[in-house]
Structure formats: C-alpha cells, structure tokens
Amino acid sequence: MAFRGLPGLLVVLGVCALTTGAAAPAPEAPLAGAQVYAKYCAACHEQVAPRIPTRDALSKLSPASILRALDFGQMMNIAYPMKREERTAVAAFLGKGKDEAALPASAWCKADSKVMPLPAAPNWTSWGPSQSNMRFQPTGPAGLEARDLDRLQLKWAFGFPGDVTAFAAPTVMDGSLFVGSAAGSVYALDANTGCVHWHYRAHGPVRAAMTIATEGAQRSLVFSDQNGLVYALDARTGKERWQKRVEQHEATRLTGSIAVHAGIAFVPAASWEETRSIDPAYECCTFRGSITAVRVRDGSVLWKTYLVDRPVKTGTMPNGTATFGPSGAGIWSAPTVDTARGLLYVATGDNYSLPATATSDAVVALSLQTGRVVWSQQTTTGDVFNSSCSRIEKCPFRNGPDVDFGSSAMLVRTTSGRDVVLAGQKSGVVFAFDPDNKGAPLWQARVGKGGANGGIQWGMASDGQAVYAAIAGSARARNAGPPGNVAGVIGNASFDPEVGGSLTALNVLDGTQRWFAPALPCRPPRAGCSPAQSMAVSAIPGAVFSGSMDGHLRAYSSADGKVLWDFDTVQTYRTVNGSTASGGSLDGAGPVIVGGMLYVNSGYPRFGGMPGNVLLAFGVSATQ
C-alpha cells in the first residue's frame, strides 16, 4: 500500500491483523487516539521492517492525509472495523504534519470570470444527463460523434492534492464543472479550461456525482459525503446553504448521487456495517437502507422510508457477541425518477444479518409523494452477507453470494415507445421489468460471471435500442498467494493480466445479444493491472465508453463492439492547478460527455487497483 501525504514521501504499508498486544503509547498522547493506535496499528508500526513505516514516519503526515488513507486509501482493509470517531482520533494522534498547500494563484480563474456563464448550454447534472439514469447523451448535447473519436485528445488535467483515488464523477452545468474528492474538497471549475472558480471543504470524502437543483434563479449543488452528511451549496458562489445528517447510524455511508425532482432531494443511504463485523466484538447488524426525501430550500425532511424493519436481538455468535436483524438492503446508487407514474426506483443491496428480507437484492418502486413502497421485485433471495464469517470457525449462517445491486435502475423509453426498467446486478445478470404492471419481470440475460467483485458493478448505459453492460470479473494470478500477503495489498495486487472484463450489448425489448466484446489483456502487465471493466458505462450515438482496471478508457462501436478509440490514463500529468497527479485504474463512476468534451477520473486503488488522483478532460482537436 502507498501513503502519499508529503511531497516525495512514499510509505509502503504492510497488512497486519487486528491486535491488542501493542506497545504502550506515549504518555502525553490523547488517550482515545492512543488506544485506537494500540488496538489497530501499533503491532505493525512499532516494529522495524523495510515495508512498514514507523510511527515517527507517520507523524510527518497530516491528520487529513492519514484519515484519507483510512477512509478510501491504502489502509482501507485495516480500517474496515474502525468506527468513524476511532479513525478521526488515531489520525489526530499520529499526524503532526501540515495539510497540502493552498492552490497556487495560477490555478484560479480570472476575477471577472463567471460561474455557469453559458445559459442553456448542454449539461450532465447528476449521475447521468437525465433523471432516467440511462447514461446516454444525445448528439446535440454531447457535441461529439463516433466519427470524431480519432481526433479526441487530452485538453487539460486537474489533480486532487494528496489523494490516492479519484472517484467522484463531475457534474457539468452551463459551462462550469463541479466535482468532489476523497479529501472532501469540492471544486467549481471552468469546464473548458479547468481553472478554479471556488473551493469548499466538506466534512468527509465526497464520492458521488453532485446534483444541480434549480428553483427559479437559485441553483443549488446538492451532494453527500461518506460520513453521512448531506449538503446544499449555492452553485455560483460555493456558499453553504445548509447541511444535514439524514441517517444517525454510525456506519452510514452515502455513495449514491442524489436525485432531485420538484424541489425535493431523494437521498439514498448505505453503510460500512457489512465490514464492521470483522471485529469479533461488533454486534452485527443494525443498519437499515433507506431513502430520505429532503426539501432543497431548507434541508427539512418530507418523508423517510426504510427498506427493512427495525432490527431486534436474534441470538449470539460463538464468542458471545450479540447478533441483531434484519439489517442491510442499503442503496448504493442514484435513485431514478419516473415523473409519468409518480415513482422513484431504487436498487438495493444484500442483507447483513438474518433474517433475510424480501427487499434485499431488489428493484423497489416508491411513491414520489409519500415514500410508500408501490412494488418490489427481488432477484436473489437469501443473500445475507457480512465479514464476520471469514474470521470464525462456526458461523451461525451461511454467507450469501454478495451479489447485490451496486448500480442504478434505468428507466428506458424503447424505440417502440414502450417503457422498461432495467437493472444490472453483481450476479452478472441484466433484468428487465414492466413499470406498468407492478414491475413484472419481462426478461433476464446473463452477460458475464458474477460475484462479490464481479458482475455489473457501477452501471450500464442504454440508447433505447440496446443496453450496454460491462463486467468486472477480475481474477488473481495463480502465484499471487492469499489476499493477506504483500502481493495482495491495495494498490499492489497481483491480478491475472488475461482474465476478466467484457462488454455486451443486449436488445432492450427481449434481452437477446447484439454483440459481445471480450476484454483486452494487460499489455504490458503491471502492478494492479487487470482487464476487469468495473467502471460505469456511458454512451453517445454510435459509441459506448468503458473503462478498465488497467487504466485504459476505450470507445466501442455501438453497432458491432469494435474498439474505436483507446487512451491509457496511467501516466503522470502536468495539471492546470499545479498539483502532482497520476492516473491509475478506472473504476466507479464512468465518463461524462457534454458540449464536445469528455471528462473522466483516473485512480482507484480499492480491490487492488492502481492508485491515481487526476481528472482528465478530452476535446476534439481542430485537425487530425
């Protein structure tokens, strides 16, 4: 693993088991942080080893840098069972260095430049360019056609200082671009040049694409952070209008973009609790997935719907730790608005503990007005999964396949004029439902191998004729050893460079296959390199964009699946904001195409991918 916190400081971290047999902390240290350090960290960092930084080395990092590494950086696998206050405490205890320097004067836009200077310009204002979540941009708003791709070139790069991951897709509105970061920084940039209009600091990592909400002349930027807070900012100035915690559970994790309709923001909630149970003393599990309807004007709650009933004590683990249920059914992705039917569609995750419920691994339709569940269609029953069973010999239940929905449902208007709800699951199966018949199943089609880190991870795209589904499917190299070995640490995983990934086009009406494009192997193989295509797919007329963990962003012909354009993002970049930045694995949110530009983040070390911290902006060159 790699800590990048100070210029020139690269610290490689080993993977250590949880332990309490650590050296005593310094007496002057804050007690809470010292205790957390002793429990989770000291066994590694109090010893001298070539790949493990000492506590003195860690002290040169800032608390913010250490916290980022625990949240979404190189120490994620160690931090899974740690509560938020424990992470904050140990970061403050260890980190004595300064935060990254302020942006240089050259990074800022000119004083007379305006935010959103182009009224009625093409936009991409949330998880997709429309509330249907089809991730399809028509020719006019795209400003880009398949025939232009051979002239698509890098125009500018923006670096996220001190980060090792770049996971929040940008939002583009009237010539301005808004994007969050793992550091909790939110930037308003000029979409054409990348200069900075304003900067805001949230309280936690901002993972989801932000959403523009318009009320008269007021435009608000609505988004969430990974610590459970929801924010509304004035999009023109970056001034905070309000912030609100919509879920009180300590393990809350807000990853899905917020959907906005008629002045109401619909906030999806998932959690870390599935992995909290790595700690044998953790009482699993009590988190409930939910949707909260919040008024954009003031943050007040209109309604709230939980996807499982209130948990109760159900028994004990072999070590005596109490168990609770039902739990889980978190919503990891953006809700989909159906104004014609007055419905909100969400795709849910698995249960974390028994009993299993009928609303996990499901597509659920709720009333926009009240939050009442109108219909629910479950695709996998009995998928109960948490991390505790990997640490004990006598688990009280059999872990499910962990093939929940990580991607949004899509409301697709077909070329025949019929509406279909489509959803892609980690099982590797695409499902179609009838929104006019209580979500009755229409068809299903397998497009690849499923699994916890396989199947359809982040999202599909559709142009109304076909649905395009990318498959993750990374595989470890035969000689990589068990995941606990150094070869398996985040950012330095050893993958099979030949196995994983694919892109499939299916007919929207019946699910029959139009074409299949197998993954292209890593050439040359490099650490963290896999052909897995986990990233969400985006499309324009004639072309489909899919990113790979090997760092390549490719455009495929929507007619036959042939590769039209290929760019390797694993490079070091000279950025417009003066930050040192590099590309890495492509995972998470997919490309954004609007106004003749294509934007994509590069860098995703989770699951063994390559770290990176850059936002790339491509445009069409004037001449070939």
C-alpha positions in Angstrom: 0.0 0.0 0.0 1.1 3.6 -0.5 0.7 6.6 1.6 1.1 9.8 -0.3 0.9 12.7 2.1 4.0 14.8 1.9 5.9 15.7 -1.3 8.4 13.0 -2.0 7.2 10.7 0.8 6.1 7.3 -0.3 5.4 5.0 2.6 4.6 1.3 1.9 2.4 -0.3 4.4 2.1 -4.0 5.3 -1.2 -5.8 6.1 -1.5 -6.6 9.7 -4.2 -8.4 11.7 -6.2 -6.7 14.4 -4.3 -6.9 17.7 -4.3 -5.6 21.2 -0.8 -6.8 22.1 0.8 -3.4 21.2 3.4 -1.3 22.8 2.2 1.4 25.2 1.6 4.8 23.7 3.5 7.9 24.7 2.1 9.2 27.9 1.4 12.7 26.5 -0.7 11.4 23.7 -4.5 11.9 23.7 -6.0 8.9 25.4 -8.6 8.0 22.8 -6.2 8.2 19.8 -3.6 6.2 21.7 -6.0 3.4 22.5 -7.1 3.1 18.9 -3.4 3.1 17.8 -2.6 0.4 20.3 -5.5 -1.8 19.1 -5.3 -1.5 15.4 -1.9 -0.1 14.4 0.9 -0.5 16.9 1.7 -4.2 16.2 2.9 -3.1 12.8 4.2 0.4 13.2 6.2 -0.1 16.4 8.4 -2.7 14.7 11.3 -2.0 12.3 10.6 -3.5 8.9 11.5 -2.4 5.3 7.9 -2.1 4.1 6.3 -0.7 7.2 6.6 3.0 8.2 7.4 3.7 11.8 5.2 5.9 14.0 7.8 8.7 13.5 7.4 8.4 9.7 3.6 8.6 10.0 3.9 11.7 12.2 5.3 13.6 9.2 1.9 13.2 7.5 -1.1 15.5 8.3 -4.1 14.1 10.1 -6.1 14.7 7.0 -3.8 12.6 4.9 -3.9 9.7 7.4 -7.7 9.9 7.6 -8.0 9.8 3.8 -5.8 6.7 3.8 -8.1 5.0 6.4 -11.3 6.1 4.6 -10.5 5.4 0.9 -6.8 5.0 0.6 -4.1 2.5 1.3 -5.3 1.4 4.8 -8.9 0.7 3.9 -8.6 -3.1 4.7 -7.3 -2.4 8.2 -9.8 0.4 8.8 -13.0 -1.6 7.9 -13.9 -2.4 11.5 -13.0 1.0 12.8 -15.7 3.5 13.7 -15.5 7.0 12.4 -14.6 8.5 15.7 -11.8 6.0 16.0 -10.4 6.9 12.6 -10.5 10.6 13.4 -8.9 10.0 16.8 -6.0 8.0 15.6 -5.4 10.3 12.6 -5.1 13.3 15.1 -2.9 11.2 17.4 -0.4 10.2 14.7 -0.5 13.1 12.2 1.6 16.1 13.0 2.4 17.4 9.5 0.7 20.1 7.6 -2.2 19.7 5.1 -1.5 20.2 1.5 -0.6 23.7 0.4 -3.3 26.1 -0.9 -3.9 26.3 -4.6 -1.4 28.5 -6.4 -2.6 31.8 -7.9 -2.2 30.3 -11.4 -5.0 27.7 -10.7 -7.7 30.3 -10.1 -9.9 31.7 -12.9 -9.6 35.4 -13.7 -11.5 37.7 -11.3 -14.0 38.7 -14.0 -14.9 35.1 -15.0 -18.4 33.9 -14.1 -19.7 30.6 -12.8 -22.1 29.0 -15.3 -21.6 31.7 -17.9 -23.4 29.8 -20.7 -27.2 29.7 -20.1 -29.0 26.9 -21.8 -25.7 25.1 -22.6 -25.6 21.2 -22.8 -25.4 19.7 -19.3 -24.8 16.5 -17.4 -26.2 17.4 -14.0 -26.1 14.3 -11.8 -25.3 10.5 -12.2 -26.5 10.9 -15.8 -27.7 13.7 -18.1 -31.3 12.9 -17.3 -33.4 11.5 -14.4 -33.8 8.2 -16.3 -30.2 7.3 -15.4 -29.7 5.8 -18.9 -26.2 7.4 -19.0 -26.8 8.3 -22.7 -26.0 11.7 -24.1 -27.8 12.6 -27.5 -25.8 14.0 -30.3 -26.6 17.7 -29.8 -25.8 17.9 -26.0 -22.8 15.5 -26.5 -21.2 17.8 -29.1 -19.3 14.6 -30.0 -20.0 11.9 -32.6 -18.4 8.5 -33.2 -16.7 9.8 -36.3 -14.9 12.5 -34.1 -13.2 10.0 -31.8 -9.9 9.7 -33.8 -9.4 13.4 -33.1 -10.2 13.2 -29.3 -7.2 14.4 -27.4 -6.4 15.4 -23.8 -7.1 19.0 -23.3 -6.3 19.5 -19.6 -5.8 17.6 -16.3 -6.7 18.6 -12.8 -5.0 16.9 -9.8 -6.5 16.1 -6.4 -3.7 17.0 -4.0 -2.7 14.3 -1.5 -5.3 11.8 -2.7 -4.7 8.3 -4.0 -8.1 7.8 -5.5 -10.3 9.9 -7.8 -13.9 8.6 -7.6 -16.5 11.3 -7.9 -17.8 11.9 -11.4 -18.0 15.6 -12.4 -21.3 17.4 -12.9 -21.4 19.9 -15.8 -23.8 22.9 -15.9 -23.8 25.8 -18.3 -20.1 25.8 -18.9 -19.0 25.0 -15.3 -17.9 21.7 -13.8 -18.4 20.7 -10.2 -16.5 17.8 -8.7 -15.8 16.3 -5.2 -12.7 14.4 -3.9 -11.6 11.8 -1.4 -10.2 14.7 0.7 -13.6 16.2 1.0 -12.7 19.1 -1.3 -15.4 20.3 -3.7 -14.3 22.4 -6.7 -16.1 24.6 -9.2 -14.1 24.6 -12.4 -14.4 26.2 -15.8 -15.4 23.2 -17.9 -13.3 24.4 -20.9 -10.0 25.3 -19.1 -10.1 23.6 -15.7 -9.4 26.9 -13.8 -10.9 27.1 -10.3 -13.9 29.4 -9.5 -14.3 28.4 -5.9 -13.4 25.7 -3.4 -15.4 24.2 -0.5 -14.3 21.7 2.2 -16.9 19.1 3.2 -16.5 17.0 6.4 -15.8 13.8 4.7 -14.9 12.2 1.3 -17.2 13.2 -1.5 -17.7 10.1 -3.7 -21.0 10.7 -5.6 -21.6 12.9 -8.5 -23.3 16.1 -7.3 -26.7 17.2 -8.5 -27.8 20.6 -9.7 -31.2 21.7 -8.3 -32.9 24.7 -9.9 -35.5 26.8 -8.1 -36.2 30.0 -10.0 -33.0 31.9 -10.3 -31.4 29.8 -7.5 -29.2 26.9 -8.4 -28.0 24.6 -5.6 -25.4 22.0 -5.7 -26.8 19.0 -3.6 -24.5 16.2 -2.6 -23.5 13.9 0.3 -20.2 12.8 1.9 -19.1 9.4 3.1 -19.7 10.3 6.7 -23.5 10.7 6.3 -23.9 14.4 5.8 -25.9 16.0 3.0 -25.1 19.5 1.8 -26.7 22.2 -0.3 -24.3 24.9 -1.7 -25.0 28.0 -3.8 -23.6 26.7 -7.1 -22.5 30.2 -8.2 -20.5 31.1 -5.1 -19.9 27.8 -3.2 -21.5 29.3 -0.1 -23.2 26.7 2.1 -27.0 26.9 2.3 -27.4 24.0 4.7 -26.0 20.7 5.8 -27.9 17.8 7.4 -27.4 14.3 8.7 -30.1 12.1 7.3 -29.0 8.9 9.0 -27.9 8.6 12.6 -26.3 5.2 12.4 -22.6 5.4 13.0 -21.7 3.2 10.0 -23.7 5.3 7.5 -22.1 5.6 4.1 -23.6 7.8 1.4 -22.3 6.7 -2.0 -25.2 7.2 -4.5 -25.9 10.5 -6.2 -29.0 12.4 -5.0 -32.0 12.6 -7.3 -33.9 15.9 -7.4 -37.5 16.5 -8.6 -39.8 19.4 -7.9 -37.6 20.9 -5.2 -37.2 17.6 -3.3 -33.9 15.8 -3.0 -34.1 12.0 -2.7 -31.1 10.8 -0.6 -30.0 7.1 -0.8 -28.2 5.5 2.2 -25.9 2.5 2.5 -23.3 1.7 5.2 -19.9 0.3 6.2 -21.6 -2.1 8.6 -21.1 -5.2 6.4 -17.4 -5.0 7.1 -17.6 -3.6 10.7 -18.3 -7.2 11.7 -14.6 -8.1 11.0 -14.2 -7.1 14.6 -15.4 -10.1 16.7 -16.8 -7.8 19.3 -19.1 -5.9 16.9 -22.8 -6.6 17.4 -23.9 -7.2 13.8 -26.1 -5.8 12.5 -28.5 -2.8 12.9 -28.2 -0.5 9.8 -31.2 -0.2 7.6 -31.0 1.0 4.0 -33.2 4.0 3.3 -34.4 6.8 1.1 -34.9 10.3 2.7 -36.9 13.0 0.9 -35.4 16.4 1.8 -36.6 19.8 0.7 -33.8 21.6 -1.3 -34.8 25.0 0.0 -34.0 24.3 3.7 -33.0 20.7 4.3 -36.2 19.8 6.1 -37.3 16.1 5.8 -40.5 15.5 3.9 -40.6 11.7 4.3 -38.3 8.7 5.0 -38.6 5.1 4.0 -36.6 2.2 5.4 -36.1 -0.9 3.3 -36.1 -3.3 6.2 -37.9 -3.5 9.6 -36.4 -2.3 12.8 -33.8 -4.8 14.0 -34.1 -6.9 17.2 -31.7 -9.2 19.0 -31.7 -12.6 17.3 -29.0 -14.5 19.2 -25.3 -14.7 19.9 -22.1 -15.6 18.0 -20.0 -18.5 19.3 -17.8 -15.9 21.2 -20.9 -14.5 22.9 -21.3 -11.3 20.8 -25.0 -10.5 20.3 -26.5 -10.6 16.9 -29.3 -8.4 15.5 -31.5 -8.4 12.4 -33.0 -7.7 10.0 -30.4 -5.3 8.5 -28.9 -4.1 5.3 -30.6 -3.6 2.0 -28.6 -0.4 1.6 -29.0 1.7 -1.5 -25.5 2.3 -3.1 -26.6 4.1 -6.2 -28.6 7.0 -7.5 -32.5 6.7 -7.4 -34.3 7.0 -10.7 -37.3 9.4 -11.1 -40.4 8.4 -13.1 -42.5 11.5 -13.3 -45.2 9.9 -15.6 -46.0 7.3 -12.9 -45.1 9.4 -9.9 -42.5 6.8 -8.8 -38.9 6.6 -7.6 -36.9 3.4 -8.5 -34.1 2.2 -6.3 -31.9 -0.9 -6.5 -31.0 -2.4 -3.1 -28.1 -4.3 -1.5 -27.9 -7.5 0.4 -28.9 -8.2 4.0 -26.1 -8.0 6.6 -27.7 -10.5 9.0 -30.6 -12.9 9.5 -33.4 -12.9 8.9 -33.3 -12.4 5.1 -35.9 -9.9 3.7 -37.8 -9.6 0.5 -36.5 -6.2 -0.2 -32.8 -7.0 -0.4 -31.2 -7.6 -3.8 -34.3 -6.0 -5.3 -35.6 -3.2 -7.5 -38.2 -1.2 -5.5 -40.6 1.4 -6.6 -41.7 4.1 -4.1 -44.2 6.9 -4.3 -42.5 10.2 -5.0 -45.1 12.0 -2.8 -45.1 9.7 0.3 -42.3 7.2 0.0 -44.8 4.3 0.2 -43.5 1.1 -1.4 -45.7 0.6 -4.5 -44.0 -2.6 -5.7 -40.8 -4.6 -5.2 -39.1 -7.3 -7.4 -36.4 -9.4 -5.7 -33.9 -11.0 -8.0 -31.8 -13.0 -5.5 -33.3 -14.5 -2.3 -31.4 -15.3 0.9 -28.4 -13.1 0.1 -27.2 -12.5 3.7 -23.6 -11.5 3.9 -21.1 -9.9 6.3 -17.4 -10.2 7.1 -17.7 -12.0 10.5 -17.9 -15.4 9.0 -14.5 -15.1 7.5 -12.9 -14.9 10.9 -14.7 -17.7 12.9 -15.0 -21.5 12.5 -18.7 -21.9 13.4 -20.6 -19.2 11.7 -24.3 -19.3 12.6 -25.4 -18.8 9.0 -24.1 -19.5 5.5 -22.8 -16.3 3.9 -24.7 -15.4 0.8 -23.1 -14.8 -2.6 -22.9 -11.0 -2.0 -24.3 -10.2 -5.5 -26.4 -7.2 -4.6 -27.1 -4.2 -6.8 -24.4 -1.6 -6.8 -25.8 0.3 -9.9 -28.9 2.3 -10.5 -32.0 1.1 -12.2 -32.7 2.7 -15.5 -36.0 3.9 -17.0 -35.6 3.3 -20.7 -38.0 4.5 -23.4 -37.6 2.0 -26.2 -37.7 2.9 -29.9 -41.2 1.3 -30.0 -42.4 3.8 -27.4 -42.6 1.3 -24.5 -41.0 2.0 -21.1 -38.8 -0.7 -19.5 -37.0 -0.6 -16.1 -33.5 -2.2 -16.5 -31.1 -3.2 -13.7 -27.7 -4.8 -13.8 -26.6 -6.9 -10.8 -23.3 -8.1 -9.4 -24.6 -11.6 -10.3 -23.7 -10.8 -13.9 -27.4 -10.7 -14.9 -29.4 -7.9 -16.5 -33.1 -7.8 -15.6 -36.0 -6.0 -17.3 -39.2 -5.1 -15.5 -42.5 -3.7 -16.6 -43.3 -0.4 -14.9 -46.9 -0.5 -16.0 -47.5 -3.9 -14.3 -46.1 -3.6 -10.8 -42.6 -4.3 -12.1 -43.5 -7.7 -13.5 -40.3 -9.4 -14.9 -40.0 -9.1 -18.7 -36.7 -10.9 -19.4 -33.3 -11.5 -17.9 -30.0 -12.2 -19.6 -26.6 -13.3 -18.2 -23.7 -11.2 -19.6 -20.9 -12.5 -17.5 -19.6 -14.2 -14.4 -20.9 -12.7 -11.1 -19.5 -12.4 -7.6 -18.7 -10.0 -4.8 -16.3 -8.1 -7.0 -17.6 -9.4 -10.3 -20.7 -8.9 -12.5 -22.1 -5.5 -13.2 -20.6 -3.2 -10.6 -21.3 0.5 -11.2 -23.8 1.0 -14.0 -25.0 0.3 -17.5 -26.0 2.6 -20.4 -28.8 2.5 -23.0 -29.7 4.4 -26.1 -33.2 3.0 -26.2 -32.4 0.2 -28.7 -29.7 -1.6 -26.7 -28.4 -1.8 -23.2 -24.7 -1.9 -22.7 -23.3 -3.8 -19.7 -19.7 -4.1 -18.7 -18.4 -6.9 -16.5 -15.8 -6.7 -13.8 -14.5 -10.2 -13.2 -11.0 -9.6 -12.0 -9.0 -12.7 -11.2 -6.0 -13.1 -9.0 -2.8 -14.5 -10.6 -2.2 -18.2 -9.7 1.1 -17.3 -8.0 -0.3 -14.3 -6.1 -0.9 -16.1 -2.8 -3.7 -15.4 -0.4 -5.1 -11.9 -0.1 -3.3 -11.3 3.1 0.1 -11.5 1.5 2.0 -8.4 0.5 1.2 -9.2 -3.1 -2.4 -8.6 -2.3 -2.3 -5.2 -0.6 -4.3 -2.4 -2.0 -2.5 -0.7 -4.9 -0.1 -3.6 -5.4 -2.4 -6.5 -6.1 -1.3 -9.3 -8.4 -4.0 -9.9 -11.0 -4.2 -12.3 -13.9 -3.5 -9.9 -16.8 -5.5 -12.1 -19.2 -8.7 -12.8 -17.3 -11.7 -10.6 -16.5 -13.9 -8.0 -18.1 -16.1 -7.7 -21.2 -18.8 -5.5 -22.7 -22.1 -6.8 -24.0 -24.9 -5.2 -26.0 -28.4 -6.6 -25.5 -31.7 -5.8 -27.2 -33.8 -3.7 -24.8 -37.1 -5.4 -25.9 -36.2 -9.0 -25.4 -32.6 -9.3 -23.9 -31.1 -11.1 -26.9 -27.5 -10.4 -27.5 -26.4 -8.0 -30.2 -22.7 -8.3 -29.8 -20.0 -9.3 -27.3 -16.6 -7.6 -26.9 -14.1 -9.6 -24.8 -11.7 -7.7 -22.5 -8.3 -6.8 -23.9 -5.4 -8.2 -21.8 -2.9 -6.0 -20.0 0.0 -5.2 -22.2 2.4 -5.0 -20.6 1.3 -6.4 -17.3 1.9 -4.1 -14.3 1.0 -4.0 -10.6 -2.7 -3.6 -10.1 -3.4 -4.3 -13.8 -6.5 -6.3 -14.7 -8.7 -6.4 -17.8 -11.8 -6.1 -15.4 -14.3 -3.5 -16.7 -15.9 -2.4 -13.4 -16.4 1.3 -14.3 -19.9 2.6 -15.2 -20.6 2.7 -18.9 -21.5 5.9 -20.8 -22.8 6.2 -24.4 -23.4 8.7 -27.2 -24.9 7.9 -30.6 -22.6 5.4 -32.3 -20.2 4.8 -29.4 -20.0 3.3 -25.9 -17.3 4.2 -23.4 -16.0 1.6 -20.9 -13.0 2.0 -18.5 -10.9 -0.8 -17.3 -8.8 -1.5 -14.2 -5.7 -1.5 -16.4 -6.3 2.3 -16.8 -7.5 2.2 -20.4 -10.6 4.1 -21.4 -12.0 2.7 -24.7 -14.8 3.7 -27.0 -16.6 0.8 -28.7 -18.8 1.0 -31.8 -22.5 0.6 -30.6 -23.1 -1.3 -33.9 -20.6 -4.1 -33.5 -18.5 -3.6 -30.4 -15.3 -2.8 -32.3 -12.8 -0.5 -30.5 -12.9 3.0 -32.0 -10.6 4.8 -29.6 -8.2 3.9 -26.7 -6.4 6.0 -24.2 -4.1 4.8 -21.5 -4.7 7.0 -18.4 -1.8 5.5 -16.4 0.6 8.5 -16.8 2.0 11.4 -14.9 0.2 14.6 -15.7 1.1 18.3 -15.7 -2.1 19.7 -14.1 -3.8 23.1 -14.5 -3.8 23.5 -10.7 -0.1 22.8 -10.2 -0.7 19.6 -8.3 1.4 16.4 -8.9 -1.1 13.9 -10.4 -1.0 10.5 -12.0 -3.6 8.1 -13.4 -4.4 4.6 -12.3 -7.2 2.1 -12.5 -10.6 3.2 -13.9 -13.4 2.1 -11.7 -16.5 3.6 -10.1 -18.2 6.5 -11.9 -17.9 6.5 -15.7 -17.1 9.2 -18.2 -19.2 12.3 -18.6 -19.8 13.6 -22.1 -21.1 17.1 -22.7 -20.5 20.1 -25.0 -17.8 18.4 -27.1 -15.8 17.4 -24.1 -15.3 14.0 -22.3 -14.4 14.0 -18.6 -13.2 11.0 -16.6 -11.4 10.4 -13.3 -8.4 8.0 -13.1 -7.2 6.3 -10.0 -9.0 3.7 -7.8 -6.8 1.5 -5.5 -9.7 -0.3 -3.8 -9.8 -4.1 -4.6 -6.1 -4.0 -5.6 -6.3 -1.4 -8.4 -3.7 1.2 -9.2 -3.9 4.5 -7.3 -4.3 7.8 -9.0 -5.6 11.3 -8.4 -6.5 13.0 -11.6 -9.5 14.4 -13.5 -8.9 14.3 -17.3 -10.7 16.4 -19.8 -10.7 15.5 -23.5 -11.8 17.5 -26.5 -11.7 17.2 -30.3 -8.7 18.7 -32.0 -9.3 21.1 -34.9 -7.2 19.0 -37.3 -6.3 15.3 -37.3 
